[in-house]
Amino acid sequence: MQVVEIRGVTTDSDTDCAAATPRRSVLERLLAPIAALCLFSMMALTFATVIARYFLNRPIAGDSEIQSFLLGLIIFSALPLVTLRQRHIAVRAFAVLLKGRALALQHLFVLALTGIGFAFIAYIVFLQGRTLGEEGITTNYLDIPEAPFAYAFSALTAMAALAACGLLIGFLRKSTADAGTDAREPSPE
Amino acid sequence: MITALTGFVVMLLGFFMGVPLAIVLFAVGFFGFAIIHPAGLEAAMAMAGQQVLGLTLDFQFSVLPLFILTGSFVNHAALSDDLYETAHRWLGHHRGGLAMATIAACAGFASICHSSIATAATMARVAVPSMRRYRYADSLSTGTVAAGGALGMLVPPSGALIVYGLLTEQDIAKLFIAAIGPVLASIAVYFAVIRTVTFFKPAAGPPAERAAWDTRWRGLYKVWGVVALFLLVMGGITFGIFTATEAGGIGAAGALILAILRRKMSWAIFYEALVDASITTAMVFSVIVGALVLNQFVNISGMSEAVLAFIRALHATPMEIILVIIAFYVLLGMFIEGFALIFLTVPIFVPIVSALGFDLIWWGIVLVIVVEMSVLHPPLGLNIFVLKSLLPEVPLKQIYWGVIPFWAGDFARLAVVLAFPPLVLYLPRLFLS
């Protein structure tokens, strides 16, 4: 589907800023393989389900439950990567008109709100996980408890918040360093 | 109502400041819900938590990542050259024939790639040099690619339709089948646009040499993979052999096999395609979660009922109201486009359209056509800028001039879909009643 589509709508990737934080590589190396593996497993499982049902007449037990956990894992493990690569869907029709200090402030504002927003969502998911744990909610067929997944999703969302913070700090450092360099440069006269 | 309006203003402010849609929609939905609901923050916390986990743990929604993955694999299978070559052999000898071939190839590519921008970008690389060789006007060639790319949003299995289906709880299989009639009508309208342009300006699209029949059939043989994948996925859905989600799995596996058979797949590309598709999935789902939380706020705010009461007081017919909504979309589409337009407006307008008694499958198709128009027209026009970035030597003004006839064509196909709802609804009722 819209692989390039959404990237095109949304991205003004700030690679300098993203590269400024060392967390990028660690998070990428940790989470990208998990997301990739889960997505491949989802594809293989769906394919196998169809083959098993139509050709072997033997449905795979609990496939939809495994599928749903895979979906959650794909979304939440890739969420910090979306933040790091600054590929969140956003309307930038007016932000692109900004320059200099106004643009820097807008960038800081957006990163701060992204960090706060994801931290808050992580907290909400954590609370939901606690409720699921207290009520002992499990899946219908395979009897898998849902709470641990909710806690994992909460932790991954918190990583997205941390990623935004990392970008924010990187951006501030870079701005300060640039300002320092500008101040040291001799005047043209 | 005041809370709802304030929420709407805050939402627009957030959008235009460039805050991620996921955060804006979620925040406005959450705090709006907390203000209106008698149980306040506690109720909002529970609601938001349920929405987040409800969506991300519902296996039916795995349809989206699977189709995203299909597109990711297809992009690496280098199918666009063969598609264009085949369409060229069949249509190239007509006046404006290469432009028509481009539209046909765009529709073919989009049917397995599911991305409007990827379609436009790929076809710009393949079709524009060929049209230049035959001395086509740059305005016609670039306008055609931009319009053909936009058409990609509607061609089933379409990502835009999947997102609409997830947001409105409509049957995705029905949406896919409903899009077939409008896509064929759109191709016919675009062909008519090209014929009209070249009628008044024959030098803009001179005919190429006529290909022999055996060359044409050989061309069709080259694109067997695309045809097979499309027929497998859409045929399976249409005849109820598998669900939309299963079709996604079959499509992704098929696209992977196709790429391997064409020797276009390596481990590095395979891994990158998986990671990229995962990232796009997270990107889209985070906004869907936000839109669903906003939906809850809109539901309890009474905003839809108030707007509906206001509209009813005007004593306008339902179709007149639809036309006003579409005019609003066209205006809004000048500043917000593509998926952002869908996420922003669906929670607000779908309850109204439903209350007016219109079929939401039909509205989904109308909506996607209007959103397609948003990527084609000034001042933003995403596809126009994609072409400009790929073909920097073509002046922006020429691309705009090239797109204008297609934009007129868009109004024509929109009018057809509005005037003849059976064009949309007949096939889903026939196959999935």
Interface residues (C-beta under 8 A of the other chain):
Chain A: M1 Q2 V3 V4 E5 I6 R7 G8 V9 T10 A32 A35 A36 C38 L39 F40 M42 M43 A44 L45 T46 F47 T49 V50 Y54 S64 E65 Q67 S68 F69 L70 L71 G72 I74 I75 F76 S77 A78 L79 L81 V82 R85 R87 H88 I89 A90 V91 R92 A93 F94 A95 Q106 F109 V110 L113 T114 G117 F118 I121 I124 V125 L127 Q128 T131 L132 E146 F149 A150 F153
Chain B: F15 F16 M17 G18 V19 P20 L21 A22 I23 F26 A27 M45 A46 A48 G49 Q50 V52 L53 T56 L57 D58 F59 F61 S62 L64 P65 L66 F67 I68 L69 T70 G71 S72 N75 H114 S115 S116 I117 A118 A121 S158 G159 A160 I162 I241 F242 T245 E246 G248 G249 I250 A252 A253 L256 Y271 L274 V275 D276 A277 S278 I279 T280 T281 A282 M283 V284 F285 S286 V287 F335 I336 E337 G338 F339 A340 F343 L380 L382 V386
